[in-house]
Amino acid sequence: MGYMLEIENVRKTFNIGTINEKTALSGVNLKLNEGDFVTVIGGNGAGKSTTLNAIAGVWPVDGGKISVNGTDITRLPEHKRAVYLGRVFQDPMIGTAATMSIEENMAIAARRGERRGFRWGVSSREREEYRKKLQALDLGLEERLSSKVGLLSGGQRQAITLLMAALKKPKLLLLDEHTAALDPKTAVKVLDISDRIIEENGLTAMMVTHNMKDAIAHGNRLIMMHEGRIIYDVSGEEKKKLSVSDLLAKFEEASGSEFANDRMLLMT
């Protein structure tokens, strides 16, 4: 069976040959089946976001291979990978254009990768489709299609970014601590929206989080990273039964040290 994502022995070191040299990925191997929703946890500098950046092509990897749905994308520039990927970042300001309306933002996402010249103006059919999608978010945004996105809250912007990321049904949805900048109540809502969008569209997804409870509660599989490699990979029933203390014990066993990320422990 082919995999939706295959990462083989991917390595990345930053600032090679300088005093700031840092090995970020030291041979990452990971295979995702179609429809897998994997949460990724680990301490600071474990390689979580670096792995997502490697998949997205933010910079070239030093070695190894990355394939999406059987296509080798290792050497593809970032903009050429965008057709395979949807992405939501930690900063709610990144995924949307603040000075444009909600419907214009959604139209750009819907037309991404199309060859013909970009048509300004949104057809009534498109508008109706966007309204339906926004209505499902239950944030009252379907009545605000012409509002500038810059006027919205961080949670509303992340919800719209999620919708936009899923519009073209990407092969892989990458969520990089996408609720970390939101207040706890809004974070819960955005996570629920994420779950629903992933499920309804049958997407394959990876979610980096610093919140162990969220990592256990969401998705069908959890991986823990430490010092640039995957040290634990659990799925199905076994994942559902996990507790935060199980994860801390796993981390200590695999790394031989106490879990030293206060921000993560505060979330337990």
C-alpha positions as CSV (number, residue, x, y, z in Angstrom):
1,M,0.0,0.0,0.0
2,G,1.3,3.5,-0.8
3,Y,1.7,6.0,1.9
4,M,0.3,9.6,1.9
5,L,3.5,10.8,3.5
6,E,6.9,9.0,3.6
7,I,9.9,10.6,5.4
8,E,13.1,8.5,5.0
9,N,16.2,9.3,7.1
10,V,15.7,13.1,6.8
11,R,18.6,15.1,8.3
12,K,19.0,18.8,8.9
13,T,21.8,20.8,10.6
14,F,21.6,24.6,10.9
15,N,24.7,26.9,10.8
16,I,27.1,24.1,9.8
17,G,30.7,24.9,10.8
18,T,29.9,27.8,13.1
19,I,29.7,28.1,16.8
20,N,25.9,28.0,16.5
21,E,25.8,24.7,14.7
22,K,22.7,22.7,15.7
23,T,21.5,19.4,14.5
24,A,17.7,19.8,14.2
25,L,16.8,16.5,12.5
26,S,19.0,13.4,12.9
27,G,17.5,10.8,10.7
28,V,13.7,11.1,10.9
29,N,11.7,8.2,9.5
30,L,7.9,8.4,9.4
31,K,5.1,6.9,7.3
32,L,1.6,8.2,7.3
33,N,-1.3,6.3,5.8
34,E,-4.1,8.1,4.1
35,G,-6.5,9.5,6.7
36,D,-4.0,9.4,9.6
37,F,-4.2,12.4,11.9
38,V,-0.9,12.4,13.8
39,T,-0.2,14.7,16.8
40,V,3.5,15.5,17.4
41,I,4.9,16.4,20.8
42,G,8.4,16.8,22.3
43,G,10.4,19.3,24.3
44,N,11.8,22.6,23.0
45,G,14.2,21.9,20.1
46,A,13.0,18.3,19.7
47,G,12.5,18.9,15.9
48,K,8.7,19.1,15.8
49,S,8.3,22.3,13.7
50,T,11.6,21.6,11.9
51,T,9.9,18.4,10.6
52,L,6.9,20.3,9.4
53,N,9.2,22.9,7.7
54,A,11.1,20.1,6.0
55,I,7.9,18.7,4.6
56,A,6.7,22.2,3.5
57,G,10.1,23.0,1.9
58,V,10.9,26.1,3.9
59,W,14.6,25.2,3.3
60,P,16.3,22.2,1.7
61,V,17.1,19.1,3.8
62,D,20.7,17.9,4.1
63,G,19.8,14.3,3.3
64,G,17.0,11.8,3.1
65,K,13.8,11.7,1.1
66,I,10.3,13.1,1.5
67,S,7.4,11.8,-0.6
68,V,3.7,12.8,-0.6
69,N,1.2,10.3,-2.1
70,G,4.1,8.6,-3.9
71,T,5.6,11.8,-5.4
72,D,9.1,12.6,-4.4
73,I,9.0,16.3,-3.3
74,T,12.5,16.4,-1.6
75,R,13.9,18.8,-4.2
76,L,10.8,20.7,-5.1
77,P,10.8,24.4,-4.1
78,E,8.3,25.5,-1.5
79,H,5.7,27.1,-3.9
80,K,5.6,23.9,-6.0
81,R,4.8,21.8,-2.9
82,A,1.9,24.1,-2.0
83,V,-0.4,22.1,-4.3
84,Y,0.0,19.1,-2.1
85,L,-0.1,20.8,1.3
86,G,-2.4,22.9,3.5
87,R,-0.7,24.7,6.4
88,V,-1.8,26.6,9.5
89,F,0.8,28.4,11.6
90,Q,1.0,29.4,15.2
91,D,0.6,33.1,14.4
92,P,-3.1,33.8,13.4
93,M,-1.9,36.8,11.3
94,I,0.1,34.6,8.9
95,G,-2.5,32.6,7.1
96,T,-4.8,35.4,5.8
97,A,-4.4,38.8,4.1
98,A,-5.6,41.3,6.7
99,T,-6.6,44.1,4.2
100,M,-8.8,41.8,2.2
101,S,-12.3,40.6,3.0
102,I,-13.2,37.1,4.2
103,E,-14.6,36.2,0.8
104,E,-11.6,37.5,-1.1
105,N,-9.3,35.5,1.1
106,M,-11.3,32.3,0.5
107,A,-11.4,33.0,-3.3
108,I,-7.6,33.2,-3.4
109,A,-7.4,29.9,-1.6
110,A,-10.0,28.3,-3.8
111,R,-8.2,29.4,-7.0
112,R,-4.7,28.5,-5.8
113,G,-2.7,26.7,-8.5
114,E,-5.2,27.6,-11.3
115,R,-3.5,28.7,-14.5
116,R,-5.9,31.3,-15.7
117,G,-5.5,34.9,-14.6
118,F,-6.9,35.7,-11.2
119,R,-10.4,37.0,-11.5
120,W,-11.2,39.7,-9.0
121,G,-14.8,39.6,-7.8
122,V,-16.5,36.6,-6.3
123,S,-19.4,34.9,-8.1
124,S,-22.7,34.4,-6.3
125,R,-22.2,30.6,-6.5
126,E,-18.8,30.9,-4.8
127,R,-20.2,33.3,-2.2
128,E,-22.9,30.7,-1.4
129,E,-20.4,28.0,-1.0
130,Y,-18.2,30.1,1.3
131,R,-21.3,31.1,3.3
132,K,-22.1,27.4,3.9
133,K,-18.6,26.6,5.0
134,L,-18.4,29.6,7.3
135,Q,-21.8,28.7,8.8
136,A,-20.5,25.3,9.8
137,L,-17.9,27.1,12.0
138,D,-20.6,28.5,14.1
139,L,-18.8,31.8,14.7
140,G,-21.3,34.0,12.9
141,L,-18.8,34.8,10.1
142,E,-21.2,33.8,7.3
143,E,-22.9,37.2,7.8
144,R,-19.5,39.0,7.5
145,L,-18.2,37.9,4.1
146,S,-17.3,41.4,3.1
147,S,-15.6,42.2,6.4
148,K,-11.8,42.8,6.3
149,V,-10.0,39.8,7.9
150,G,-7.8,42.2,9.9
151,L,-10.9,43.2,12.0
152,L,-11.4,39.6,13.2
153,S,-10.1,38.0,16.4
154,G,-7.2,35.5,16.3
155,G,-9.5,32.5,16.8
156,Q,-11.7,33.7,13.9
157,R,-8.7,34.1,11.7
158,Q,-7.4,30.7,12.5
159,A,-10.8,29.1,11.8
160,I,-10.8,30.9,8.4
161,T,-7.2,29.8,7.7
162,L,-8.2,26.2,8.4
163,L,-11.2,26.5,6.0
164,M,-8.9,28.0,3.4
165,A,-6.2,25.3,3.9
166,A,-8.8,22.6,3.4
167,L,-10.6,24.1,0.4
168,K,-8.5,22.3,-2.2
169,K,-8.5,19.1,-0.2
170,P,-4.7,18.9,0.2
171,K,-2.9,15.6,0.4
172,L,-1.6,16.7,3.8
173,L,-2.6,19.3,6.3
174,L,0.1,20.7,8.5
175,L,-0.9,22.4,11.8
176,D,2.0,24.0,13.6
177,E,1.0,24.8,17.2
178,H,-2.0,26.5,15.5
179,T,-3.8,27.1,18.8
180,A,-0.8,28.1,21.0
181,A,-1.4,31.9,20.6
182,L,-5.1,31.6,21.4
183,D,-6.8,31.8,24.8
184,P,-7.8,28.4,26.2
185,K,-11.6,28.7,25.4
186,T,-10.9,29.8,21.8
187,A,-8.2,27.1,21.4
188,V,-10.7,24.4,22.3
189,K,-13.1,25.8,19.7
190,V,-10.4,25.9,17.0
191,L,-9.3,22.4,17.8
192,D,-12.9,21.2,17.5
193,I,-13.2,22.9,14.1
194,S,-9.9,21.3,13.0
195,D,-11.2,17.8,14.0
196,R,-14.3,18.4,12.0
197,I,-12.6,19.8,8.9
198,I,-10.1,16.9,8.9
199,E,-12.9,14.3,9.3
200,E,-15.3,15.8,6.8
201,N,-12.7,16.1,4.1
202,G,-11.0,12.8,4.9
203,L,-7.7,14.7,5.2
204,T,-4.3,13.3,6.3
205,A,-2.9,15.6,9.0
206,M,0.0,16.4,11.3
207,M,-0.5,18.6,14.3
208,V,2.5,19.9,16.3
209,T,1.3,20.8,19.8
210,H,3.0,21.5,23.2
211,N,-0.2,20.5,25.0
212,M,0.0,16.8,26.0
213,K,-3.7,16.6,26.8
214,D,-4.6,17.8,23.3
215,A,-2.1,15.4,21.7
216,I,-3.8,12.5,23.4
217,A,-7.4,13.8,22.8
218,H,-7.0,14.5,19.1
219,G,-6.1,12.3,16.1
220,N,-5.5,8.5,15.8
221,R,-1.8,8.5,16.3
222,L,0.8,10.3,18.4
223,I,4.5,10.6,18.0
224,M,7.0,12.0,20.4
225,M,10.3,13.6,19.2
226,H,13.5,14.2,21.1
227,E,16.8,15.5,19.8
228,G,15.8,15.4,16.1
229,R,14.3,11.9,16.0
230,I,11.1,10.1,16.8
231,I,11.4,8.2,20.1
232,Y,7.8,7.0,20.5
233,D,5.0,6.2,18.0
234,V,1.6,5.0,19.3
235,S,-1.8,4.7,17.7
236,G,-5.4,3.3,17.9
237,E,-6.7,2.0,21.3
238,E,-3.2,2.2,22.9
239,K,-3.1,6.0,22.2
240,K,-6.7,6.5,23.5
241,K,-5.7,5.0,26.8
242,L,-2.7,7.2,27.3
243,S,-2.4,9.6,30.2
244,V,-0.1,12.6,30.5
245,S,1.9,10.8,33.2
246,D,2.4,7.9,30.7
247,L,3.8,10.4,28.2
248,L,6.1,11.9,30.8
249,A,7.3,8.5,31.8
250,K,7.9,7.6,28.1
251,F,9.9,10.7,27.6
252,E,12.1,10.1,30.7
253,E,12.7,6.5,29.7
254,A,13.6,7.4,26.1
255,S,15.7,10.4,26.8
256,G,17.2,9.5,30.2
257,S,16.2,12.9,31.6
258,E,13.3,14.7,33.3
259,F,10.9,16.5,31.0
260,A,12.2,20.0,31.1
261,N,9.5,22.0,29.4
262,D,7.6,24.0,31.9
263,R,5.1,25.3,29.4
264,M,4.2,21.8,28.5
265,L,3.9,20.7,32.2
266,L,1.6,23.7,33.0
267,M,-0.8,22.3,30.4
268,T,-1.1,18.9,32.0
